[in-house]
């Protein structure tokens, strides 16, 4: 059934007939045929109104996005082009939303003015079909046969501290800022210049947000373990110093979309936009040129001199 026709069932037979451009008798016959083929009752009939049954609502909610894609694909072919247009709903995790999505969304909106981008921030698992999302961004997602996707950013955890925080003596614990009350680790294993080290920590502050952890580490409260993408600029200008890379799996950010859904022009445009915006697919640390290394060391030295009053 055509999308406009299906949507019109919410308001009644007369409205449905007008929306679909078909006679009421034809529409009623098609509805009856659909119910017969599915062996389900999709509508409660009473007077002039039609009301979706529970089964009818479930069918509509699960097929609405597919019908939208079909309509847009047909319209694009008919117009002889594939210009991205229409609403694009994206679900993104909290951290990337706070640190990057605002700028990315603005740049995308300026490039594709006919797309109505909508980004919601949430770390929970979402049902893309039920909740009407075209694309979701997730960190290290669990395998899901109903979704396909691609990695657009690879990150890693690093241990960082303020330049004012001295490295601990052997077997001495260092003050640490940790992310949550559930982190009961007493030590972190790190790699520094191909050497494996173990840092004993004393959690003096527990915070639920990585941004709060970074800010507390900047203030010199203690050492912290953070994604390198969150502290790239701090490391480059000497606000924070790198104590080592944390051991553990790589952090990967994925864009995911339903495997059975046609990839619309607007979704494809956003995927290509991300690839262009993040061509390396990794944070820009450590610096790769001698000039950048010199600038980072100079900034660090200047910061320490200023703290000593030099």
N, C-alpha and C positions, 0 to 999 in steps of 0.2 A: 504494500500500500504506500502511496505517496506520503511524504513527510507532512505536508500541510494537511492532508486528509486525516492522518493519524493524530496530529496535535488538536485538530478541531473537535475530536471526540470528547474533550473535556467540557465543551460548552453546549453541545446538543446537535441534533440531526440537521436542523435548518442551517446553523452556522457551518457545520461540516460540509453541507452541500454547496454553500456559497464559496467556501475556501477551496474546495477541490475543483469547482467548476463543473460538477456532474450532477445529474438529476438525483433526487432523494431515493427514487426507486432503484437506480443503479447502485448507489452507495449502499443501500440496505442489502442488496443482493451480494455485493462484494464482501460486506461484513459477515453475512451468513456463510459464504463460501470459505472465508478465512477461519471462522469458528469451526466449521465442519472439518476442514483439513487438519486443524490442530487438535480436534476433539476436546475443545475447551470453550467455556462460555466467557467471552471477553467483555461483554457489556450487560448492565442491568437496564432493562427497558421499562420506562414508565412515563406515560403521557407523551409530551413532546421532547423530553430530555433523555439523554443517554449518559450513563455513569459507568466508568470503568470498574470491572471487578478486580480483585486482588491479582488474579492471573493476567488480566488485561493491562493493568498498570505495570506489572513486572515486565511484560513483553515490550511495552512502549519504552520504558526506561532503558532496557538493554539494547533496543534497536534504534533509538533516537539518534545517537551519535553516528551510527553507520549510515542512516538515511541522510543525515547532514552532509557527510563526506560524499555520498553518491550525488546529491544535488549539486554540491560545489564542483565536483569533478565534471559533471555534465555541463554546468554553466561555463566552466573554464574552456572546455573543448569547443562549445558552441561559440564562444567569443574569440576563439583563435589564440588564446594566450593562457598563461598560468601565473598571472600577477597575484601575489599573496594578498588576501583580503579576508575580512570576517573576524570573529572573536577567537582568540588563542588563549586558553586557560592553562596555566602552568603552576604546579606545586613545587616549592623549593624548600630545602632545609633552612633552619634559622641562621646558621653562621654565614653561609654564602649570601643569604638575603640581606643580612646586616652589613656585609663588607663589600659586596660586588653587584648584587642584582639591580640596585637602583640605577647605577651608571649604565649597566648593560641594557636594562629595559628602556632607558631614555634614548640610548643610541639606536636601538632597534626600532623604536617608535618613530624616530626622525627619518630613518631609512625606508621604513615601510608604513607610510601614513594611513593606508587602507586597512591595516590590521589593528584590531582592538585588543591589545595585550592586557591580560589580567594575571597577576602573580600573587599567590597566597603563600604564606609562610607557615610551615608545620613540619615537624620531624616524625610524626606518626605515619604508619602505613595507610595509604589511601586506595580506594577502589576507583580506578580511573573511569570505568564505564558508568558505575552507579553515580559517581560524583561529578561526572562531566568534564574531566580533565583531558586535554589533548596531549600533554607531556608532563612528566614528573622528573625532578632532579633528585638523586639520592646518593648517599655515601655508602660505599661497599654494600650494595643491596643483595638480599638473599636471592638465589636463583628462582625464577618464575617463568614457567613455560608459556604463559599467556602474554609475556612482554618481551620485546626486543629493544636493544639500545646500543649505545656506544660510550666509551670513556672519553671525556673531554678534558679532564685534569687529573694528574697524578701528584699526590702530595706525600709528605712524610712528617713524622713527629721529631722535633728537636728539643733539646734541653737548653734553656736560655736563662740569663740572669742579668741584673743591672751591673754595670761596670763597678759599682761601689761594693758589690757583694764579693767577698774574698772566697776563693776556693777552699774547701775544707781540708784539714790535715788528714792523714791516713786514719781510717776507721772512725772519723768524726762525722756526725750527722750535720747536714746543712739545712737551714730553714727552707721550707717548700710551700708553694701555693698549689693546691690540687683542685681538681674540677668538682668533685662531688663527695658527699658523705660516704658513698659506697666504696671509694678508693682507699683500701687499707694497706697499700704497698708500703713497705719500710725501706725500699731501695729501688733505684732505677739502673738498668743495664744500658750502657751507651757505648758508642764507637766514636773514637776521636783519633784522626790521623792513623787509621788502620789498627789502632789499639783498642782492645775491649776493656772497659772500666765499669766499676760498680760504685754508684753514689748512694751512700746512706742518707735518707731524708727524714726530716722532722716536720710533718704537716702542721704548720702554724695557722693556716687559713684555708678554709674549704668553700668553694664558690661553684654555683651551678652553671655559669656561663664562661665560655672560653675567652670572650672579650673582657670579662671582669678579671679572669686569671691574668691575662696579659697586662691589664692596667695595674694590677697589684704587683706583678713582677717588675714592671717599669718603675714603680715607686720604691723598689728595693726591699720589699717585704720578704722575699725569698726567691728561690729558683723555681722555674716552671717548665712543664712539658707541653708544647704547643705545636700546631701545624705550622710548617715553615711559611706557608702562604700568608699566615696571619701576622708574621713578624719580619717579613722580608725587608720592609723599609726601616724598621728598628735596627736590624742587623747592619744594613747598609750605612746608616748614619751614626752608628755607635751608641744608640740609646740602649740597646741590649747587646750582650756578647754571647757567642755560641760556645756552649760547653761540650756539645757532642750530639750525634744522631741517636735517637732512641731505638732500641731493638724492637722489632715487631713487624707485622704485615704492612704492606704499602696501603696508603689511603687513596682510593679511586673514586672520582665523582662521575656518575653516569647520567645520561639522558635516556629515559625509558618511555616507550609508547606501546599500545596494544599491537600484538603481532598480526591480528586478523583485520586490523583497520587499515584502510587505504591511507598512505602517507600524503596528507594534504600539502598544498603549496606553502601555506603559512608555517606548518610544522617543519617542513624541509628548509624553509628560509631561516628559521631560528637555529636549526642544527648547523647550517652552513655559517651563520653569523657567529655562533660560538666558536667554531673552528677558526674563523678569521680573527676573532677577538683574542683567542688564546692559541696562537700558532705553535708555540713550543709544547703546550700541554703540561707544563711543569712550572712551579714558581721560579722566579729569577734569583735564586740563591743556591750556591755561592756565586759571586761575580765571576765572569768568565774571562774578563780582560785585565791586563796589568793595571790599567788606569783605574778601573773600579776597585781593585784590591787596594791600591794606594789611597783612593778617596775614603774607603771604609776605615783603613788604619789611621789616616789623618784625623777623621772625625772622632774616632775612639780616643786618640791621644789628646785632642783638644778638649773633649768632654772630661777626661780625668784631670787635666790641668785646671780647668775651670772649677772643679770640685775642690781642688787644693788651694784655690785662690790665686793660681798662677796666671 
